[in-house]
Amino acid sequence: MSKSTFEYYHKQILIPNQYQMKSLHLTNPFIIDSIWKSLSNFIQLQILHLNNVDKRQLKNIFQDLISLPKLSSLTISCIESMKTANHYFLDIFRIPNLKYCKMKLITSAHDEILPFCSKNSSPIEHFSIEDNIYLENLIPFLSYLPQLHRLSIDRLSGKFVNQINNRNSILSNNLTHLSIKKVMISMNCFEILIQNYFTRLQVLNISRACTGEYINGFRWERLISTWLQQLRIFALQISFKTNDPLMRENIIQQFQSPFWQEKQWFFVCSSYSIMFDSYINLYSINPYRKKYFLLGNENTTEIDSMPSVIHLDIQCENALMNCQTYFPNVTKLTFACSDNEEKNKVSLLSTLNHILPVKQLTTLHFVRFYQSLTLIYKLLSIASNVHTLTLRVGGISDKDAMLNQQSEKFQIISKINHVRNIFIYNRCQLEHVEFLIHLCPRIEDLSFSMNSNIRSWLTFLLSQENENTRRLHSIRVTDTSKYDFNRIKTIVQYNNLLKNNMIKYTCHCKTTFIWW
């Protein structure tokens, strides 16, 4: 949303109706700056989603949220690093009717251990934390959440200190669903955690774990049969580097005993390569509930369909060419392949059409070291509903693509694609950005890294005569210092590139935001 459009909505719609608003979703940091001081006026608010929040605003935001009697769902994403999140957790626990909470944080230091809850507890039933949680802080954290049924953690690390002796301090434990994206504790600590606190689990989902005992099927069998007798869904995926050709067969045999057969929990152990490294990937396939799937060389040869997967990550050409599985609900694709038809014999794009509905894609991530603009161009020709394009690559090099901009096919693709957001995480050339802007004239939000030619970039992007950027209203320049921020501010303001604009700098992200 442009600045002028927001100003109209803010004055004509938001302010007059703030006492009736039931749902509010804000992702622009400038808009959040304009609204957060009046949050306490939204007394009917039930759902609040704040993305890109400045940490300096958090304390006041939480204080206002405590006064909202009907708030039941809260999602907050902070863009700056903080030493600890404990005081924010304590504020969240005070929100009177909150049932769902999702927080994305960046903590830079080991949290001080929370005190155990002694008085008022929280009514939260579903808590999702996209950050690292230390094991010694997890148990006191749970003592505030006696009604918690579902817990999702991005990373779990650390070790127990004195928490085992204090387990009776927990008011109740109704947790039935536990999802951990990355387990960084020992298997011994994990077993203690299960035995003392999580024996009522019905669903356990681990997306990534340490090697060693986590790939020991016999140990998992003992743990589940003894302490997790109510468990009905067990989803596990572990990828690790190895040079032992016999390890794959040894691992899969441990997950093929009568115990696993009776539970109807089946596993695949496959191998794949990235650059010069060999990996083994162990993952469960039935019931398979993961939304993200890493496609390696042989990962899906035994599976006909994986309807739960929303994000598919294709790491190499062979993985795609050999894939026999269909992914009917994928909307997000990470692509690390080239489209060298002479090498691959068959176009990767035609193969891609056979494993997923390409027109359904909305987000494309390119992560190859040197990315071809031709491949991006070809993929957008068949994935016309993509709205977000991300390039996280070492470089962009494709002279042929630069010569095709006047072709009829290029003009058609530029008219039919719906790309509105482009994020570039490498120091590419201005001519490459010009190509992407020409290809995607509906762009509204652009992110790129700071470079020595920033004046030329901004002059091109903010030119009033550039028809391809007429919808652009937001720019993020990453990897900027305070000096770079002042330089950008000078270029924009003193050269009259924009008349009605706002510029801010975030130290932790080292990012300069421009909005107009």
C-alpha positions as CSV (number, residue, x, y, z in Angstrom):
1,M,0.0,0.0,0.0
2,S,1.4,3.4,-1.0
3,K,1.7,6.2,1.6
4,S,-1.0,8.3,0.0
5,T,-3.4,5.4,-0.1
6,F,-2.8,4.6,3.5
7,E,-3.3,8.2,4.6
8,Y,-6.7,8.1,2.9
9,Y,-7.7,4.8,4.5
10,H,-6.4,5.9,7.9
11,K,-8.4,9.1,7.9
12,Q,-11.6,7.9,6.2
13,I,-11.9,4.3,7.4
14,L,-9.6,3.3,10.2
15,I,-10.0,6.1,12.6
16,P,-13.8,6.5,12.3
17,N,-14.2,2.7,12.8
18,Q,-11.5,1.9,15.3
19,Y,-14.0,1.1,18.0
20,Q,-15.7,-1.5,15.8
21,M,-12.6,-3.2,14.2
22,K,-12.4,-6.9,14.9
23,S,-9.3,-7.8,12.9
24,L,-6.2,-5.8,12.0
25,H,-3.2,-7.0,9.9
26,L,-0.3,-4.6,9.5
27,T,3.1,-5.5,7.8
28,N,4.5,-2.1,6.9
29,P,6.8,-0.7,9.6
30,F,5.8,2.9,8.8
31,I,2.1,2.1,9.2
32,I,2.7,0.4,12.5
33,D,4.5,3.5,13.6
34,S,1.4,5.5,12.8
35,I,-1.1,3.2,14.6
36,W,0.5,1.4,17.6
37,K,0.0,4.4,20.0
38,S,-3.8,4.1,19.5
39,L,-4.1,0.3,19.8
40,S,-6.0,0.6,23.1
41,N,-8.9,2.2,21.3
42,F,-9.6,-0.9,19.3
43,I,-11.7,-2.4,22.1
44,Q,-13.6,-4.9,19.8
45,L,-10.4,-6.2,18.3
46,Q,-10.2,-10.0,18.3
47,I,-7.3,-10.7,15.8
48,L,-4.1,-8.7,15.6
49,H,-1.2,-9.4,13.2
50,L,1.8,-7.1,13.4
51,N,4.8,-7.8,11.1
52,N,8.1,-5.8,11.1
53,V,7.7,-4.3,14.5
54,D,10.5,-2.2,16.0
55,K,11.6,-3.6,19.4
56,R,11.3,-0.2,21.0
57,Q,7.5,-0.3,20.4
58,L,7.0,-3.8,21.8
59,K,6.7,-2.9,25.5
60,N,4.1,-0.2,24.9
61,I,2.2,-2.4,22.4
62,F,1.9,-5.2,25.0
63,Q,0.8,-2.8,27.6
64,D,-2.1,-1.6,25.3
65,L,-3.0,-5.2,24.4
66,I,-3.6,-6.1,28.1
67,S,-6.5,-3.6,28.0
68,L,-8.2,-5.3,25.0
69,P,-10.9,-7.6,26.5
70,K,-11.7,-9.5,23.3
71,L,-8.3,-10.1,21.8
72,S,-8.0,-13.8,21.2
73,S,-5.4,-14.2,18.4
74,L,-2.0,-12.4,18.3
75,T,0.8,-12.6,15.8
76,I,3.9,-10.4,16.2
77,S,7.2,-10.4,14.2
78,C,10.0,-8.2,15.4
79,I,12.7,-7.0,13.0
80,E,15.4,-6.2,15.6
81,S,17.5,-8.3,17.9
82,M,17.0,-8.2,21.6
83,K,19.0,-9.7,24.5
84,T,16.0,-11.5,26.1
85,A,12.3,-12.1,25.4
86,N,11.3,-13.0,29.0
87,H,9.8,-9.7,29.9
88,Y,7.7,-9.8,26.7
89,F,6.5,-13.3,27.5
90,L,5.4,-12.1,30.9
91,D,3.4,-9.3,29.3
92,I,1.7,-11.7,26.9
93,F,0.7,-13.9,29.7
94,R,-1.3,-11.0,31.1
95,I,-3.5,-10.6,28.1
96,P,-6.8,-11.7,29.5
97,N,-8.5,-13.7,26.8
98,L,-5.7,-14.6,24.4
99,K,-6.0,-18.2,23.0
100,Y,-3.5,-18.1,20.1
101,C,-0.1,-16.5,20.0
102,K,2.6,-16.5,17.4
103,M,5.9,-14.6,18.0
104,K,8.9,-14.3,15.7
105,L,11.8,-12.9,17.6
106,I,15.6,-12.5,17.3
107,T,17.2,-13.0,20.7
108,S,21.0,-12.5,20.8
109,A,21.9,-13.8,24.3
110,H,21.1,-16.7,26.6
111,D,17.8,-15.8,28.4
112,E,17.8,-15.5,32.1
113,I,15.6,-18.2,33.5
114,L,11.9,-17.2,34.0
115,P,10.5,-17.5,37.5
116,F,7.9,-20.2,37.9
117,C,4.3,-19.0,37.8
118,S,3.0,-18.5,41.3
119,K,-0.3,-16.6,40.7
120,N,-2.1,-15.7,37.5
121,S,-1.7,-18.0,34.5
122,S,-2.5,-17.5,30.9
123,P,-5.5,-18.9,28.9
124,I,-3.4,-19.4,25.8
125,E,-4.1,-22.8,24.1
126,H,-1.8,-22.5,21.1
127,F,1.7,-20.9,21.2
128,S,4.1,-20.7,18.3
129,I,7.6,-19.3,18.8
130,E,9.9,-18.6,15.8
131,D,13.1,-18.2,17.9
132,N,15.5,-20.3,19.9
133,I,14.1,-21.5,23.2
134,Y,16.6,-22.8,25.9
135,L,15.6,-26.0,27.6
136,E,16.2,-24.5,31.0
137,N,13.7,-21.8,30.2
138,L,11.1,-24.0,28.6
139,I,9.7,-25.6,31.8
140,P,9.1,-22.3,33.7
141,F,7.6,-20.9,30.5
142,L,5.1,-23.8,30.4
143,S,4.1,-23.1,34.1
144,Y,2.3,-20.0,32.9
145,L,0.3,-22.0,30.3
146,P,-1.9,-24.6,32.0
147,Q,-4.4,-24.6,29.1
148,L,-1.7,-25.1,26.4
149,H,-2.6,-27.8,23.9
150,R,-0.3,-27.0,21.0
151,L,3.3,-25.8,21.1
152,S,5.5,-25.0,18.1
153,I,9.2,-24.0,18.5
154,D,11.7,-23.0,15.9
155,R,14.8,-24.2,17.8
156,L,15.3,-26.0,21.1
157,S,18.7,-25.9,22.7
158,G,20.5,-25.9,26.0
159,K,20.2,-28.3,28.9
160,F,18.4,-28.9,32.2
161,V,19.6,-27.2,35.3
162,N,17.2,-27.6,38.3
163,Q,13.9,-27.8,36.4
164,I,13.3,-31.5,37.1
165,N,13.0,-30.8,40.8
166,N,10.4,-28.1,40.1
167,R,8.1,-29.9,37.8
168,N,5.3,-29.9,40.4
169,S,5.2,-26.1,40.0
170,I,3.5,-26.6,36.7
171,L,-0.2,-26.1,37.3
172,S,-1.2,-28.6,34.6
173,N,0.0,-30.1,31.4
174,N,-2.6,-30.5,28.7
175,L,-0.1,-30.4,25.8
176,T,-1.0,-32.8,23.0
177,H,0.8,-31.3,20.0
178,L,4.5,-30.6,19.9
179,S,6.3,-29.3,16.8
180,I,10.1,-28.5,16.8
181,K,11.7,-27.3,13.7
182,K,15.3,-27.9,14.8
183,V,16.2,-29.9,17.9
184,M,19.7,-28.9,19.2
185,I,19.6,-30.8,22.5
186,S,21.0,-34.3,23.2
187,M,18.8,-37.3,22.9
188,N,19.3,-37.9,26.7
189,C,17.8,-34.4,27.4
190,F,15.0,-35.0,25.0
191,E,14.0,-38.2,26.7
192,I,14.0,-36.5,30.1
193,L,11.8,-33.8,28.6
194,I,9.3,-36.3,27.3
195,Q,9.3,-38.5,30.4
196,N,8.7,-35.7,32.9
197,Y,6.5,-33.2,31.0
198,F,5.1,-34.5,27.7
199,T,3.7,-37.9,28.3
200,R,0.2,-36.9,26.9
201,L,1.5,-36.1,23.5
202,Q,-0.7,-37.2,20.6
203,V,1.3,-35.5,17.8
204,L,5.1,-35.1,17.7
205,N,6.7,-33.4,14.7
206,I,10.5,-32.9,14.4
207,S,11.7,-31.3,11.2
208,R,15.4,-31.4,11.9
209,A,17.5,-32.9,14.6
210,C,21.1,-33.6,15.6
211,T,22.6,-36.8,14.3
212,G,23.8,-39.6,16.6
213,E,21.0,-41.1,18.7
214,Y,18.2,-39.2,16.9
215,I,18.7,-41.7,14.0
216,N,18.5,-44.7,16.3
217,G,15.1,-46.3,15.5
218,F,15.4,-48.7,18.4
219,R,15.8,-45.9,20.9
220,W,12.8,-44.1,19.5
221,E,10.8,-47.3,19.7
222,R,11.6,-47.7,23.5
223,L,10.8,-44.0,24.2
224,I,7.4,-44.1,22.4
225,S,6.2,-47.5,23.7
226,T,7.1,-46.6,27.3
227,W,6.3,-42.9,27.6
228,L,4.2,-41.8,24.6
229,Q,1.4,-44.4,24.6
230,Q,-1.2,-41.8,23.3
231,L,1.0,-40.8,20.4
232,R,-0.9,-41.2,17.1
233,I,1.1,-39.1,14.7
234,F,4.9,-39.1,14.6
235,A,6.6,-37.0,11.9
236,L,10.4,-37.0,11.7
237,Q,12.9,-35.7,9.2
238,I,16.7,-35.8,9.7
239,S,19.2,-34.8,7.1
240,F,22.9,-35.1,7.7
241,K,26.2,-35.3,5.9
242,T,28.0,-38.7,5.6
243,N,30.5,-40.6,3.5
244,D,29.5,-44.0,4.8
245,P,27.7,-45.9,1.9
246,L,26.3,-48.5,4.4
247,M,24.8,-46.1,6.8
248,R,21.6,-45.6,4.8
249,E,20.7,-49.3,4.9
250,N,21.5,-49.7,8.6
251,I,19.3,-46.7,9.5
252,I,16.2,-47.7,7.6
253,Q,16.3,-51.3,9.0
254,Q,15.9,-49.8,12.5
255,F,12.6,-48.2,11.5
256,Q,11.1,-51.4,9.9
257,S,10.5,-53.5,13.0
258,P,7.0,-54.8,13.9
259,F,6.5,-51.8,16.2
260,W,6.6,-49.4,13.3
261,Q,4.5,-51.7,11.1
262,E,1.7,-51.9,13.7
263,K,1.7,-48.1,14.1
264,Q,1.5,-47.7,10.4
265,W,4.4,-45.3,10.6
266,F,6.7,-45.8,7.6
267,F,10.0,-44.2,6.8
268,V,12.2,-43.6,3.8
269,C,16.0,-43.1,4.0
270,S,17.4,-41.6,0.8
271,S,20.7,-40.0,-0.3
272,Y,21.3,-36.9,-2.3
273,S,24.2,-34.5,-3.2
274,I,24.7,-30.8,-2.9
275,M,27.7,-29.6,-4.7
276,F,30.5,-32.0,-3.6
277,D,28.8,-33.2,-0.4
278,S,26.8,-36.4,0.2
279,Y,23.8,-36.4,2.5
280,I,21.3,-38.9,3.9
281,N,17.7,-37.9,4.5
282,L,15.5,-39.9,6.9
283,Y,11.8,-38.9,6.9
284,S,8.4,-40.4,7.8
285,I,5.9,-40.8,5.0
286,N,2.6,-42.0,6.6
287,P,1.0,-40.1,8.1
288,Y,3.1,-37.3,6.5
289,R,2.0,-33.9,7.8
290,K,5.0,-31.7,7.0
291,K,4.3,-28.5,5.1
292,Y,8.0,-28.3,3.9
293,F,9.8,-31.0,2.0
294,L,13.4,-31.1,0.8
295,L,13.6,-33.0,-2.5
296,G,16.9,-34.9,-2.9
297,N,18.1,-37.5,-5.4
298,E,15.8,-40.3,-4.3
299,N,13.5,-38.8,-1.7
300,T,10.1,-39.6,-3.1
301,T,10.4,-42.7,-5.3
302,E,8.1,-44.7,-3.1
303,I,5.4,-42.0,-2.6
304,D,2.7,-41.3,-5.1
305,S,1.4,-38.0,-3.6
306,M,2.2,-35.7,-0.8
307,P,-0.8,-33.3,-0.4
308,S,0.4,-31.8,2.9
309,V,3.4,-30.1,1.4
310,I,3.1,-26.4,0.7
311,H,6.8,-25.5,0.4
312,L,8.9,-27.7,-1.9
313,D,12.7,-27.3,-1.9
314,I,14.4,-28.8,-5.0
315,Q,18.1,-28.9,-4.4
316,C,19.5,-30.5,-7.6
317,E,18.6,-31.3,-11.2
318,N,18.6,-35.1,-10.7
319,A,16.1,-34.8,-7.8
320,L,13.6,-33.2,-10.1
321,M,14.3,-35.4,-13.1
322,N,13.9,-38.6,-11.0
323,C,10.9,-37.5,-8.9
324,Q,7.8,-39.7,-9.3
325,T,5.7,-37.9,-6.6
326,Y,3.0,-35.4,-7.1
327,F,2.7,-32.3,-4.8
328,P,-0.9,-31.1,-5.4
329,N,-0.9,-28.2,-2.9
330,V,2.5,-26.6,-3.3
331,T,2.4,-22.8,-3.5
332,K,6.0,-22.0,-2.5
333,L,9.0,-23.3,-4.5
334,T,12.7,-23.1,-3.7
335,F,14.7,-23.8,-6.8
336,A,18.4,-24.6,-6.9
337,C,18.5,-26.0,-10.5
338,S,19.7,-24.7,-13.9
339,D,17.8,-25.4,-17.1
340,N,20.6,-26.7,-19.3
341,E,18.5,-28.7,-21.7
342,E,21.6,-30.1,-23.5
343,K,22.9,-31.5,-20.3
344,N,19.5,-32.6,-18.9
345,K,18.1,-33.9,-22.2
346,V,14.6,-32.8,-21.1
347,S,13.6,-29.3,-19.9
348,L,13.4,-29.1,-16.2
349,L,10.4,-26.8,-16.5
350,S,8.4,-29.4,-18.4
351,T,9.3,-32.0,-15.7
352,L,8.2,-29.5,-13.0
353,N,4.8,-29.4,-14.5
354,H,4.4,-33.1,-13.9
355,I,5.1,-33.0,-10.2
356,L,3.1,-29.9,-9.1
357,P,0.5,-27.5,-10.5
358,V,2.8,-24.7,-11.6
359,K,0.0,-22.2,-12.1
360,Q,-0.8,-22.5,-8.4
361,L,2.6,-21.2,-7.3
362,T,2.7,-17.8,-5.5
363,T,6.2,-17.7,-4.2
364,L,9.5,-18.5,-6.0
365,H,12.9,-18.7,-4.3
366,F,16.0,-19.1,-6.4
367,V,19.1,-20.2,-4.5
368,R,21.6,-21.4,-7.1
369,F,25.1,-20.0,-6.8
370,Y,24.9,-18.5,-10.3
371,Q,21.3,-17.9,-11.3
372,S,20.2,-17.7,-14.9
373,L,17.8,-14.9,-15.8
374,T,16.6,-17.0,-18.6
375,L,15.3,-19.6,-16.1
376,I,13.5,-17.0,-14.2
377,Y,12.0,-15.7,-17.4
378,K,10.9,-19.2,-18.5
379,L,9.5,-20.1,-15.1
380,L,7.4,-17.0,-14.9
381,S,6.0,-17.8,-18.3
382,I,4.2,-20.9,-16.9
383,A,3.8,-19.6,-13.3
384,S,1.8,-16.5,-13.9
385,N,0.3,-16.3,-10.4
386,V,3.6,-15.8,-8.6
387,H,3.5,-12.6,-6.5
388,T,6.8,-12.9,-4.7
389,L,10.2,-13.5,-6.3
390,T,13.4,-14.1,-4.1
391,L,16.9,-14.3,-5.5
392,R,19.4,-15.6,-2.8
393,V,22.3,-16.3,-5.1
394,G,26.0,-15.7,-5.5
395,G,25.6,-13.9,-8.8
396,I,23.4,-13.3,-11.9
397,S,24.8,-13.8,-15.3
398,D,22.9,-14.3,-18.5
399,K,23.6,-12.2,-21.6
400,D,21.1,-14.0,-23.7
401,A,18.2,-13.0,-21.5
402,M,19.3,-9.4,-21.6
403,L,18.8,-9.5,-25.4
404,N,15.3,-10.8,-25.4
405,Q,13.5,-7.9,-23.8
406,Q,12.0,-6.6,-27.1
407,S,10.7,-10.0,-28.1
408,E,7.0,-10.7,-28.4
409,K,7.2,-13.5,-25.8
410,F,8.9,-11.3,-23.3
411,Q,6.2,-8.6,-23.7
412,I,3.5,-11.3,-23.2
413,I,5.2,-12.6,-20.0
414,S,5.5,-9.1,-18.6
415,K,1.8,-8.5,-19.1
416,I,0.5,-11.8,-17.6
417,N,2.7,-12.2,-14.6
418,H,1.6,-10.8,-11.2
419,V,4.9,-10.4,-9.4
420,R,4.6,-7.6,-6.8
421,N,7.5,-8.3,-4.5
422,I,11.1,-8.9,-5.5
423,F,13.8,-9.6,-2.9
424,I,17.5,-9.7,-4.1
425,Y,20.1,-11.0,-1.6
426,N,23.2,-10.6,-3.7
427,R,25.2,-7.7,-5.2
428,C,23.9,-7.9,-8.8
429,Q,24.3,-5.3,-11.5
430,L,21.8,-2.5,-12.3
431,E,21.1,-4.0,-15.7
432,H,19.9,-7.2,-14.0
433,V,17.4,-5.2,-11.9
434,E,16.3,-3.2,-15.0
435,F,15.6,-6.6,-16.6
436,L,13.5,-7.8,-13.7
437,I,11.6,-4.5,-13.4
438,H,10.9,-4.6,-17.2
439,L,9.8,-8.2,-16.8
440,C,7.6,-7.5,-13.7
441,P,6.1,-4.0,-14.2
442,R,3.5,-4.6,-11.4
443,I,6.2,-4.5,-8.7
444,E,5.2,-2.7,-5.5
445,D,8.0,-3.7,-3.1
446,L,11.7,-4.1,-3.9
447,S,14.6,-5.2,-1.7
448,F,18.3,-5.2,-2.7
449,S,21.8,-5.0,-1.2
450,M,23.7,-1.7,-0.8
451,N,26.2,-1.0,-3.5
452,S,28.6,1.7,-4.6
453,N,26.3,2.7,-7.5
454,I,23.3,3.4,-5.2
455,R,22.7,6.9,-6.8
456,S,22.1,5.4,-10.2
457,W,19.9,2.6,-8.8
458,L,17.6,5.1,-6.9
459,T,17.5,7.5,-9.9
460,F,16.3,4.7,-12.1
461,L,13.8,3.2,-9.6
462,L,12.3,6.6,-8.5
463,S,12.2,8.3,-11.9
464,Q,8.8,9.7,-12.7
465,E,9.3,8.8,-16.3
466,N,9.8,5.1,-15.6
467,E,6.5,3.4,-16.6
468,N,7.6,0.1,-15.2
469,T,8.0,1.4,-11.6
470,R,4.8,3.5,-11.4
471,R,3.3,1.0,-8.9
472,L,6.5,0.8,-6.8
473,H,6.0,2.4,-3.4
474,S,8.4,0.6,-1.0
475,I,12.2,0.0,-1.2
476,R,14.4,-1.8,1.3
477,V,18.2,-1.5,1.0
478,T,19.9,-4.2,3.0
479,D,23.5,-4.3,4.3
480,T,23.5,-0.5,5.0
481,S,25.5,1.3,7.7
482,K,24.4,4.5,9.4
483,Y,26.6,6.3,6.9
484,D,24.9,4.5,4.0
485,F,21.5,5.5,5.4
486,N,22.4,9.2,5.5
487,R,23.7,8.9,2.0
488,I,20.5,7.4,0.7
489,K,18.5,10.0,2.6
490,T,20.5,12.7,1.0
491,I,20.1,11.2,-2.5
492,V,16.3,10.9,-2.1
493,Q,15.5,14.1,-0.4
494,Y,17.9,16.6,-1.7
495,N,17.6,15.5,-5.3
496,N,13.8,15.7,-5.2
497,L,13.4,12.0,-6.3
498,L,10.4,11.7,-4.0
499,K,8.1,14.4,-2.6
500,N,6.0,12.6,0.0
501,N,8.2,10.0,1.6
502,M,9.4,8.4,4.8
503,I,12.8,6.9,5.5
504,K,13.9,4.9,8.5
505,Y,16.9,2.8,9.5
506,T,17.0,-0.5,11.5
507,C,20.4,-1.1,13.1
508,H,20.1,-4.9,13.7
509,C,18.8,-5.6,10.2
510,K,21.2,-3.0,8.8
511,T,18.3,-2.1,6.5
512,T,17.1,1.3,5.2
513,F,13.4,1.5,4.5
514,I,11.9,4.0,2.0
515,W,8.1,4.4,1.7
516,W,6.1,6.8,-0.4
